[in-house]
Amino acid sequence: MQFETILYEKKDQVAVITINRPDALNSINAQASSEMLEAWEDFRDDPNLRVAILTGTGEKAFSTGMDLVATASGENQFAGRPAPFGGFTKRLPIYKPIIAAINGYCLAGGLELALTCDIRIATPDSRFGLPEVRWAIMPGAGGTQRLPRAIPQAWANYMILTAEQIDAETASQIGLISHVVPREELMDRAFQIANVICERGPLAVRTAKEAILRGQDMPLDHAMAYEDVLLARLFATEDAKEGPRAFAEKRKPEYKGR
């Protein structure tokens, strides 16, 4: 698959999607969203892929969000089918794990992209923020909903309503990211996490993520009941039999994804 605004690679069971607009601080225009949608759908549907890593080209930015220069000039149009911002922030549920490897500015829609990922790691110089209200707009790709679910409400309110940025140390302290990693080790650490996930039962990983995502929108008793449904479905798989067997036999499990 050939794209102009992103790079899409497959390395064994791991997909890597790289926003490739470094001259625009990896901001997202309509073409980038459309191309990312194609890549995310391919990742979702490829049975050989288990984990994705999302990152940005260059040393300055993961992504600074919507390309406001293109928007202001009326150039932010693309002839392809309509796509949610970044291809997957809305209307595209993906139950395979996604890791954000954040290398620099992670602002506005860039932070909303990162919030759509399941695990977020970042370099020490990374900066995080939702600056939209500064420009008389508001976060529109899930920021007002995902950020308060990811960090304490008071911090989410502060970031959204003041448009102020926070640094990587603060982001780690409030739980927005899980690891602060030296820049030269960022992708190695992302692949290390991805490879650990690839060793786990693939159906169990996807089902657990589905339970997390869908359960967030339910009352607790409904979410617990739904978890029971998913658990029963999982127990009926070959992998769910292989795992305990491998544990009992003190060997590495051989999961088939069925």
Phi and psi in degrees as a GROMACS rama.xvg file:
@    title "Ramachandran Plot"
@    xaxis  label "Phi"
@    yaxis  label "Psi"
@TYPE xy
-106.829  130.309  GLN-2
-130.625  161.193  PHE-3
-99.681  -30.3739  GLU-4
-109.608  -8.17668  THR-5
-137.637  163.583  ILE-6
-113.015  137.208  LEU-7
-131.181  115.222  TYR-8
-125.956  152.011  GLU-9
-122.001  121.413  LYS-10
-122.46  98.3294  LYS-11
58.525  -116.271  ASP-12
-98.761  10.7489  GLN-13
-116.384  129.538  VAL-14
-97.4017  141.329  ALA-15
-122.62  119.045  VAL-16
-109.473  119.978  ILE-17
-117.514  120.283  THR-18
-69.0943  123.49  ILE-19
-120.018  60.3807  ASN-20
-131.748  59.5641  ARG-21
-61.2743  -31.8057  PRO-22
-67.466  -20.9975  ASP-23
-108.916  24.3585  ALA-24
53.5533  36.5186  LEU-25
55.4515  33.7049  ASN-26
-71.3645  160.48  SER-27
-108.815  119.509  ILE-28
-102.709  -178.797  ASN-29
-61.8412  -37.7381  ALA-30
-63.9346  -42.0743  GLN-31
-61.6262  -42.6472  ALA-32
-61.7222  -41.6374  SER-33
-65.249  -42.887  SER-34
-68.7932  -36.8453  GLU-35
-66.2001  -36.4806  MET-36
-58.7384  -44.8149  LEU-37
-59.8309  -43.2524  GLU-38
-67.46  -43.4998  ALA-39
-63.8293  -39.6375  TRP-40
-64.9264  -38.7776  GLU-41
-65.0693  -43.358  ASP-42
-60.1421  -45.764  PHE-43
-59.9449  -39.0479  ARG-44
-94.5723  -10.908  ASP-45
-81.0501  113.322  ASP-46
-66.732  -16.8295  PRO-47
-85.4763  -11.6013  ASN-48
-99.1095  134.621  LEU-49
-117.248  -27.8307  ARG-50
-141.565  148.347  VAL-51
-121.509  149.591  ALA-52
-118.937  129.047  ILE-53
-110.969  128.788  LEU-54
-148.447  -175.854  THR-55
-127.367  153.776  GLY-56
-76.0367  145.015  THR-57
91.2075  -175.092  GLY-58
-109.035  -1.83758  GLU-59
-98.6023  -37.9748  LYS-60
-146.368  138.051  ALA-61
-69.8172  -59.2546  PHE-62
-169.77  141.097  SER-63
-101.249  16.4884  THR-64
89.0034  -152.716  GLY-65
-60.3504  140.68  MET-66
-75.072  92.4284  ASP-67
-69.5787  -27.4988  LEU-68
-64.6881  -45.1469  VAL-69
-65.3623  -38.9569  ALA-70
-63.8362  -45.5188  THR-71
-65.2461  -31.3895  ALA-72
-90.2771  -2.65787  SER-73
78.6892  12.7916  GLY-74
-91.3755  -5.30925  GLU-75
-81.7017  55.5303  ASN-76
-124.947  146.806  GLN-77
-145.622  140.784  PHE-78
-77.6361  -8.61211  ALA-79
-71.02  179.929  GLY-80
-66.8266  150.28  ARG-81
-57.0264  139.213  PRO-82
-133.019  143.794  ALA-83
-63.8647  158.417  PRO-84
-55.626  127.918  PHE-85
69.6864  5.24435  GLY-86
86.7946  -21.9521  GLY-87
-144.202  7.69838  PHE-88
-73.5255  -20.0693  THR-89
-145.773  151.075  LYS-90
64.8889  15.4676  ARG-91
-141.119  76.3579  LEU-92
-65.6145  129.323  PRO-93
-126.627  121.161  ILE-94
-97.6528  1.9836  TYR-95
-82.816  145.137  LYS-96
-65.9268  145.999  PRO-97
-130.487  129.77  ILE-98
-109.556  130.138  ILE-99
-95.4596  119.992  ALA-100
-103.169  98.4188  ALA-101
-93.6582  117.889  ILE-102
-120.399  69.0707  ASN-103
119.078  -144.765  GLY-104
-61.1795  129.974  TYR-105
-131.088  82.4424  CYS-106
-123.826  151.873  LEU-107
52.5804  -124.412  ALA-108
-61.5247  -22.5705  GLY-109
-63.9803  -42.0882  GLY-110
-68.0133  -35.3012  LEU-111
-65.4854  -34.7519  GLU-112
-63.0551  -46.492  LEU-113
-62.7596  -37.6701  ALA-114
-66.8277  -24.3171  LEU-115
-75.8375  -18.1779  THR-116
-80.423  163.338  CYS-117
-92.0604  -33.4881  ASP-118
-130.205  133.081  ILE-119
-125.381  125.026  ARG-120
-124.548  154.888  ILE-121
-150.263  157.713  ALA-122
-80.2907  157.799  THR-123
-60.268  -27.0445  PRO-124
-89.7989  5.97699  ASP-125
-69.1833  149.487  SER-126
-129.03  143.201  ARG-127
-127.197  139.249  PHE-128
-176.761  159.608  GLY-129
-120.229  86.5766  LEU-130
-86.1025  10.933  PRO-131
-56.471  -41.9742  GLU-132
-65.4753  -20.1998  VAL-133
-60.3325  -30.4479  ARG-134
-108.871  23.368  TRP-135
64.8181  27.3098  ALA-136
-126.499  -173.634  ILE-137
-139.339  159.876  MET-138
-57.9015  128.468  PRO-139
-127.497  10.1094  GLY-140
-120.218  37.5276  ALA-141
100.891  -2.99608  GLY-142
-61.7411  -41.5882  GLY-143
-70.74  -16.8274  THR-144
-103.027  -42.0525  GLN-145
-78.9629  -36.3682  ARG-146
-63.2795  -45.3836  LEU-147
-65.3485  -18.4272  PRO-148
-84.9503  -17.8181  ARG-149
-97.0708  -28.3162  ALA-150
-136.212  169.925  ILE-151
-56.0795  143.383  PRO-152
-54.4288  -41.9294  GLN-153
-61.5202  -40.1072  ALA-154
-69.1301  -40.3472  TRP-155
-61.3933  -45.5697  ALA-156
-59.8055  -43.7776  ASN-157
-59.6458  -48.341  TYR-158
-66.8634  -41.1439  MET-159
-72.9963  -43.0496  ILE-160
-86.2013  -23.2537  LEU-161
-98.6179  -20.3523  THR-162
67.1311  15.5478  ALA-163
-80.3787  151.733  GLU-164
-93.1412  157.983  GLN-165
-125.493  157.748  ILE-166
-91.7131  176.775  ASP-167
-65.7737  -36.4116  ALA-168
-62.5384  -44.7931  GLU-169
-66.0841  -41.0053  THR-170
-59.9356  -37.0661  ALA-171
-69.3975  -42.3555  SER-172
-63.1688  -34.8007  GLN-173
-93.632  1.84658  ILE-174
87.6268  12.3515  GLY-175
-71.883  -33.9899  LEU-176
-125.925  157.473  ILE-177
-98.0473  -26.9427  SER-178
-142.726  140.95  HIS-179
-105.173  122.535  VAL-180
-125.788  134.967  VAL-181
-51.9612  143.283  PRO-182
-53.3703  -41.5735  ARG-183
-70.001  -13.3258  GLU-184
-107.071  0.934139  GLU-185
-59.5983  -54.476  LEU-186
-70.6195  -33.6272  MET-187
-61.049  -42.3402  ASP-188
-66.6006  -39.2287  ARG-189
-61.7242  -43.5833  ALA-190
-68.4799  -34.4472  PHE-191
-61.0185  -46.2417  GLN-192
-63.9055  -43.5038  ILE-193
-60.565  -42.6142  ALA-194
-67.2416  -35.0288  ASN-195
-61.6048  -44.8659  VAL-196
-63.2955  -37.9391  ILE-197
-64.1498  -22.4913  CYS-198
-80.3492  -15.2903  GLU-199
-83.1939  168.757  ARG-200
-63.5558  116.211  GLY-201
-61.6823  -39.462  PRO-202
-68.5805  -37.1689  LEU-203
-64.98  -41.9309  ALA-204
-62.2901  -47.847  VAL-205
-65.3918  -40.0062  ARG-206
-67.4655  -38.5812  THR-207
-63.6533  -41.5452  ALA-208
-65.7268  -40.5292  LYS-209
-59.4883  -42.4528  GLU-210
-62.3636  -41.3608  ALA-211
-62.8815  -52.4809  ILE-212
-67.0416  -47.8744  LEU-213
-73.9501  -31.2469  ARG-214
-67.7669  -25.6319  GLY-215
-62.1342  -26.0184  GLN-216
-96.0905  7.78401  ASP-217
-117.168  153.042  MET-218
-59.4558  154.966  PRO-219
-57.4064  -42.4985  LEU-220
-66.1423  -35.319  ASP-221
-68.9006  -41.3246  HIS-222
-63.8458  -38.4991  ALA-223
-65.7167  -39.2468  MET-224
-65.9714  -39.6596  ALA-225
-66.3932  -36.8751  TYR-226
-58.9778  -39.7621  GLU-227
-61.0066  -40.8904  ASP-228
-62.4192  -47.092  VAL-229
-64.6348  -39.0923  LEU-230
-64.1808  -41.6787  LEU-231
-63.5583  -40.4268  ALA-232
-62.5493  -40.5623  ARG-233
-69.1335  -40.5284  LEU-234
-63.0925  -19.3635  PHE-235
-83.0021  -1.9131  ALA-236
-89.4113  160.165  THR-237
-64.8651  -38.1583  GLU-238
-60.3759  -38.1249  ASP-239
-67.5813  -19.9354  ALA-240
-86.5605  -36.1168  LYS-241
-66.6278  -39.8143  GLU-242
-58.1465  -57.5406  GLY-243
-61.3001  -33.2661  PRO-244
-63.4059  -44.9494  ARG-245
-64.2962  -38.9046  ALA-246
-61.3416  -46.343  PHE-247
-64.9763  -33.6127  ALA-248
-91.7542  2.24817  GLU-249
54.8669  50.6463  LYS-250
-137.04  167.8  ARG-251
-75.6185  131.606  LYS-252
-68.8492  151.208  PRO-253
-116.56  93.0378  GLU-254
-84.6129  140.325  TYR-255
-107.512  -11.3112  LYS-256
73.9066  33.014  GLY-257
